[in-house]
Amino acid sequence: MNKGLKIARYRSNLTQADVAKRAGISYRAYQDYEAARRTPSVIAAQSIAAVLGSEIGTLWPIQSLLTQGRGLK
């Protein structure tokens, strides 16, 4: 589980569905990111961080985002 992501969402008083909709991603994708079953693209991670009013590096180690082969797609 990505505890940092879950905590940031709770602090923002948002549901998983709220974050997904505001970030422009699917609800299922967001669930997978929070459960640490998948790593988002840098673009998706930036969108989620913006919705949560957080920095991308506090939610995911930047290296993990870049080594997933997804980069800035």
N, C-alpha and C positions, 0 to 999 in steps of 0.2 A: 504494500500500500504506500502511496505517496502521501505521507502525513502532512508535509508542507502544503501541498495542494489542497488537501481536505481542510486543514486549519484556515488557510486563506479564504476558502469558500465559506466556511462557517462565520468567519469574522466579517465577511461581506454580506452575510445574511441572505445568501442565495442558495437555491437548489441546484442539483447537477443539471437539470433541464434548463434552468435560467442561464447558467454559465455557458452551456452549449449553444443555446439560441443566440445569446449576445456575442459570442465569439465566432459564430458562423460555422460551427462544426456540428456533427451529429451527436445526439444524446449518447448513443452507444460508444462512440469514440471517446467522449469525455469520461464515461464510466471506466473505460479501459485505461485511460491515462491516470485517473485517480487510483485505480486498483493496481497500477504499475504492470498491467498486462501488455501495454504498448507504450512506445515513446513517440510523442508528437513530432511533426516537422517543426523546424524553427519558426516558420510563419504561424502555425497553429499555436505553438507555445507562446509566441509574442501576443497573439490575440487573446489567449486565456489570461496571461499575466496582466494585460491592459484591463480586461473586464474585472479582474480581482484587485486592481490597483496595486500590483506587486511587480517586482523585478523578475525577469525570466530566470536569472541565476539563483534566486531564492526558492524557486519552485522545482527546477531541474538543474543538475550539473550541466553546464553548457557543453562539455565534452561528450556527454551521453547523447545529446541531440545531434551533434555533428558526426558521431561515429555510427549512427544508424543508417548512413548512406542516403539520408534524405535532405540534408543541408538546407539550402534556401529555396527549395522547390515550392 
